[in-house]
């Protein structure tokens, strides 16, 4: 059984041993997010490097990347002429570069609205090492808090996140999150543990997600320990920068449960240096994953290609 002291030392050991330096952008590779089309940068690369037959493009999602596209110049120029990048995708080589994290230059502003509370959170990368945040919510009484969090790469299919938060009139909280893809990359497991200092409180959530049910939905099964152990089930659907969620949480028996509905809007104002996200939740107990590798799967490359090339 994992005791609270053991949990604390596991977190400390991860910070010391598993620290993953955030990688800087290599000049020989075009690294870009998916908010704007990468086509102009590729064309500029070939103009500046006329002797190069290929360009390397690595799409970045939520400050993470994994796969590289090796795009041939002749095929790229042909695709521009006919305004069709579908064939170019299959003519480009896909290279597994392993999981890479990047320090973000953006400021993130998160707004959460639910039946029970309203919360605001401002987050920014500090010294290219970790993320710092300040947040305010009125869940019980209006409170202000500060947070620090650091992501760790455990393998190309596994990611961890360590968070420390201190809210006014409350003891500090330390949280540890794990996300890992299955070998087939058709599913993902997620673990969240949180401990409040000066207490015996160790809460956790376990979640298993099956991707692309009917090529459209993600199905999540999980449990949460919130004084009691509650099972839960979710169905989610993602379209562009919007995620719709629905499910049943805090299931005690067949007649005693809560219905959860939610929608998440990402980068709603499409600003380069400020990303505003809006979470609308029907029930506080909805298990939103804090980290995921869903977008880092090989099976998702076609989707990343379309978003990066056609924006």
Phi and psi in degrees as a GROMACS rama.xvg file:
@    title "Ramachandran Plot"
@    xaxis  label "Phi"
@    yaxis  label "Psi"
@TYPE xy
-81.5144  113.107  UNK-2
-81.8223  167.803  UNK-3
-64.0955  -38.4527  UNK-4
-66.8252  -39.6677  UNK-5
-62.3656  -42.8476  UNK-6
-58.53  -43.7969  UNK-7
-62.24  -44.412  UNK-8
-70.7731  -29.9581  UNK-9
-62.627  -44.128  UNK-10
-62.2105  -43.1965  UNK-11
-64.4959  -41.8241  UNK-12
-64.2324  -38.3096  UNK-13
-62.6786  -40.8832  UNK-14
-62.3093  -40.9637  UNK-15
-80.3327  -44.7947  UNK-16
-89.0771  -42.3349  UNK-17
-96.9496  10.6898  UNK-18
-56.4557  124.837  UNK-19
-105.732  114.666  UNK-20
-62.7581  134.491  UNK-21
-73.152  134.443  UNK-22
-88.9039  139.697  UNK-23
-82.4634  160.669  UNK-24
-72.791  129.542  UNK-25
-84.551  136.817  UNK-26
-67.1979  -25.718  UNK-27
-80.8826  -7.52535  UNK-28
-123.554  133.715  UNK-29
-83.8983  116.027  UNK-30
-113.368  122.045  UNK-31
-145.424  153.004  UNK-32
-81.118  -173.78  UNK-33
-108.224  16.1038  UNK-34
-79.5033  -29.1631  UNK-35
-130.169  157.14  UNK-36
-67.6039  141.469  UNK-37
-90.345  -5.87989  UNK-38
-57.5364  -42.9166  UNK-39
-64.4549  -36.9016  UNK-40
-68.9628  -36.104  UNK-41
-65.7113  -44.9729  UNK-42
-61.7006  -41.3631  UNK-43
-62.4236  -38.0928  UNK-44
-62.2979  -45.3823  UNK-45
-67.3358  -33.3424  UNK-46
-66.4686  -42.2936  UNK-47
-77.468  -21.8925  UNK-48
-127.373  72.5693  UNK-49
-64.2102  -19.0602  UNK-50
-88.5715  -5.80644  UNK-51
-82.7767  133.67  UNK-52
-95.1587  -15.251  UNK-53
-139.82  154.633  UNK-54
-124.338  144.609  UNK-55
-101.885  125.399  UNK-56
-123.678  127.871  UNK-57
-119.1  105.352  UNK-58
-69.7384  141.399  UNK-59
-117.679  130.321  UNK-60
-127.149  122.308  UNK-61
51.2043  45.3582  UNK-62
62.9506  25.2728  UNK-63
-129.206  148.716  UNK-64
-147.308  163.313  UNK-65
-146.475  -56.1344  UNK-66
-93.2396  148.279  UNK-67
-115.372  136.939  UNK-68
-97.9693  124.633  UNK-69
-95.4559  105.476  UNK-70
-102.756  119.665  UNK-71
-72.4057  140.391  UNK-72
-64.0598  -46.2582  UNK-73
-60.2841  -45.8965  UNK-74
-66.3131  -35.6855  UNK-75
-64.7639  -45.9933  UNK-76
-63.7608  -36.9444  UNK-77
-65.5118  -40.5885  UNK-78
-65.6291  -34.2209  UNK-79
-68.8416  -38.4057  UNK-80
-62.2728  -43.3182  UNK-81
-96.864  2.3355  UNK-82
53.3852  47.7168  UNK-83
-146.319  114.132  UNK-84
-101.633  4.69326  UNK-85
-63.3524  -48.9243  UNK-86
-67.5352  -33.0745  UNK-87
-61.0103  -34.345  UNK-88
-58.438  -45.0417  UNK-89
-76.3457  -22.3042  UNK-90
-84.8946  -11.145  UNK-91
-92.5663  137.614  UNK-92
-78.9926  138.969  UNK-93
-104.137  124.277  UNK-94
-118.164  125.826  UNK-95
-80.7854  108.461  UNK-96
-96.5606  9.58882  UNK-97
66.0235  167.5  UNK-98
-71.6028  134.438  UNK-99
-131.356  138.001  UNK-100
-110.053  148.825  UNK-101
-129.955  142.898  UNK-102
-69.7994  130.041  UNK-103
-83.603  143.33  UNK-104
-96.1452  -3.66208  UNK-105
-85.2104  158.614  UNK-106
-103.21  131.378  UNK-107
-105.064  130.733  UNK-108
-121.081  109.703  UNK-109
-104.721  132.3  UNK-110
-119.005  125.869  UNK-111
-120.172  126.783  UNK-112
-126.768  124.292  UNK-113
-138.969  179.778  UNK-114
-60.9402  -30.9631  UNK-115
-102.848  -21.684  UNK-116
-161.713  164.553  UNK-117
-124.177  133.699  UNK-118
-138.633  146.44  UNK-119
-127.605  140.337  UNK-120
-141.676  130.772  UNK-121
-115.842  125.315  UNK-122
-130.622  139.889  UNK-123
-147.061  147.028  UNK-124
-72.1859  138.35  UNK-125
-115.016  118.866  UNK-126
57.3766  23.946  UNK-127
58.4606  25.3654  UNK-128
-117.264  -49.1874  UNK-129
-147.807  172.371  UNK-130
-103.477  137.08  UNK-131
-114.049  147.517  UNK-132
-144.378  155.557  UNK-133
-129.496  137.281  UNK-134
-142.41  157.635  UNK-135
-140.519  139.062  UNK-136
-149.792  163.065  UNK-137
-122.014  37.3633  UNK-138
-57.8813  -51.2237  UNK-139
-111.302  -60.7665  UNK-140
-136.737  156.613  UNK-141
-59.1645  126.57  UNK-142
-139.487  151.882  UNK-143
-119.665  141.426  UNK-144
-141.544  163.148  UNK-145
-122.457  146.735  UNK-146
-141.615  152.702  UNK-147
-131.897  137.805  UNK-148
-144.675  151.691  UNK-149
-139.253  130.539  UNK-150
-94.9717  147.568  UNK-151
-129.982  134.401  UNK-152
-88.6982  121.793  UNK-153
-95.8784  -34.2588  UNK-154
-165.805  -179.573  UNK-155
-67.5984  -15.2958  UNK-156
-115.909  8.22393  UNK-157
-138.694  136.447  UNK-158
-137.095  144.463  UNK-159
-128.388  157.391  UNK-160
-141.816  127.924  UNK-161
-113.535  127.193  UNK-162
-128.065  137.884  UNK-163
-122.91  128.287  UNK-164
-132.543  142.029  UNK-165
-131.573  119.562  UNK-166
-111.971  147.382  UNK-167
-56.0516  136.61  UNK-168
66.6434  16.4916  UNK-169
-135.206  155.295  UNK-170
-70.4506  152.878  UNK-171
-60.0316  152.499  UNK-172
-123.541  137.602  UNK-173
-118.358  133.296  UNK-174
-127.536  143.843  UNK-175
-130.374  126.673  UNK-176
-121.397  140.694  UNK-177
-126.361  141.678  UNK-178
-137.129  135.606  UNK-179
-145.306  134.311  UNK-180
-82.1652  148.818  UNK-181
-71.6641  167.781  UNK-182
-60.0441  -39.0555  UNK-183
-77.2771  -13.8057  UNK-184
64.9458  17.7578  UNK-185
-87.3415  -8.30051  UNK-186
-151.68  170.123  UNK-187
-147.7  140.715  UNK-188
-105.678  150.601  UNK-189
-139.268  134.135  UNK-190
-128.338  131.928  UNK-191
-126  129.842  UNK-192
-128.68  140.198  UNK-193
-140.667  139.815  UNK-194
-132.739  131.78  UNK-195
-95.1102  126.457  UNK-196
-60.3532  151.266  UNK-197
59.4469  36.1535  UNK-198
-152.524  167.638  UNK-199
-98.1541  18.9841  UNK-200
-83.1853  112.544  UNK-201
-129.234  102.569  UNK-202
-100.994  155.823  UNK-203
-151.599  160.311  UNK-204
-139.004  135.137  UNK-205
-120.36  137.24  UNK-206
-144.718  137.286  UNK-207
-127.043  123.596  UNK-208
-117.664  130.28  UNK-209
-98.614  123.822  UNK-210
-87.9809  152.031  UNK-211
57.3197  46.0343  UNK-212
-67.1272  126.164  UNK-213
55.4777  29.3203  UNK-214
59.5718  24.3976  UNK-215
-144.981  -39.6308  UNK-216
-114.229  158.701  UNK-217
-113.432  131.834  UNK-218
-110.545  123.406  UNK-219
-116.929  132.142  UNK-220
-118.342  136.349  UNK-221
-161.722  177.915  UNK-222
-136.012  151.708  UNK-223
-129.583  138.039  UNK-224
-101.929  101.42  UNK-225
-128.207  77.0478  UNK-226
71.4125  -36.127  UNK-227
-128.662  162.064  UNK-228
-92.602  122.183  UNK-229
-119.574  129.266  UNK-230
-78.6661  160.086  UNK-231
-153.56  157.595  UNK-232
-142.428  135.396  UNK-233
-131.008  151.924  UNK-234
-128.275  131.341  UNK-235
-130.267  153.755  UNK-236
-139.008  126.998  UNK-237
-112.314  131.691  UNK-238
-136.254  113.658  UNK-239
55.4304  -117.161  UNK-240
-103.098  24.5673  UNK-241
-128.228  136.047  UNK-242
-123.367  127.092  UNK-243
-104.831  134.717  UNK-244
-130.47  147.309  UNK-245
-154.958  146.779  UNK-246
-179.699  -173.408  UNK-247
-121.129  127.76  UNK-248
-128.269  166.723  UNK-249
50.6005  49.8335  UNK-250
-78.8652  115.537  UNK-251
-100.93  -39.1811  UNK-252
-159.176  -175.84  UNK-253
-67.0855  -13.9082  UNK-254
-117.851  0.88051  UNK-255
-128.081  98.4885  UNK-256
-159.692  165.857  UNK-257
-111.229  141.746  UNK-258
-93.8038  132.228  UNK-259
-113.958  131.087  UNK-260
-131.864  141.717  UNK-261
-160.19  159.326  UNK-262
-143.76  138.758  UNK-263
-120.165  127.832  UNK-264
-111.963  123.77  UNK-265
-107.705  137.542  UNK-266
51.5942  56.0035  UNK-267
-70.338  -20.5389  UNK-268
-105.239  -3.77877  UNK-269
52.7141  50.012  UNK-270
-98.985  145.397  UNK-271
-66.8589  -42.9469  UNK-272
-106.66  -0.957199  UNK-273
-136.751  119.422  UNK-274
-109.552  116.922  UNK-275
-102.803  124.022  UNK-276
-116.793  139.438  UNK-277
-122.71  123.006  UNK-278
-112.066  121.613  UNK-279
-114.538  121.114  UNK-280
-127.298  139.494  UNK-281
-84.0215  -26.9075  UNK-282
-141.25  135.809  UNK-283
-61.8017  -29.8768  UNK-284
-81.4472  3.84548  UNK-285
-59.3692  132.922  UNK-286
-91.2819  84.4486  UNK-287
-77.103  127.718  UNK-288
-70.7131  137.163  UNK-289
-84.358  -27.8042  UNK-290
-138.245  152.772  UNK-291
-158.71  151.953  UNK-292
-112.529  20.4577  UNK-293
-54.7294  -44.7656  UNK-294
-76.1564  -9.57624  UNK-295
-92.8605  9.34908  UNK-296
-82.052  149.014  UNK-297
-61.7218  -33.9944  UNK-298
-68.5476  -12.6109  UNK-299
-98.4126  1.02579  UNK-300
-62.3181  -38.3982  UNK-301
-61.691  -37.5711  UNK-302
-67.4089  -43.1701  UNK-303
-63.1515  -39.4512  UNK-304
-60.057  -47.9935  UNK-305
-62.1375  -43.3  UNK-306
-67.4737  -40.4135  UNK-307
-76.3374  -32.9952  UNK-308
-86.4165  -32.803  UNK-309
-103.32  0.34583  UNK-310
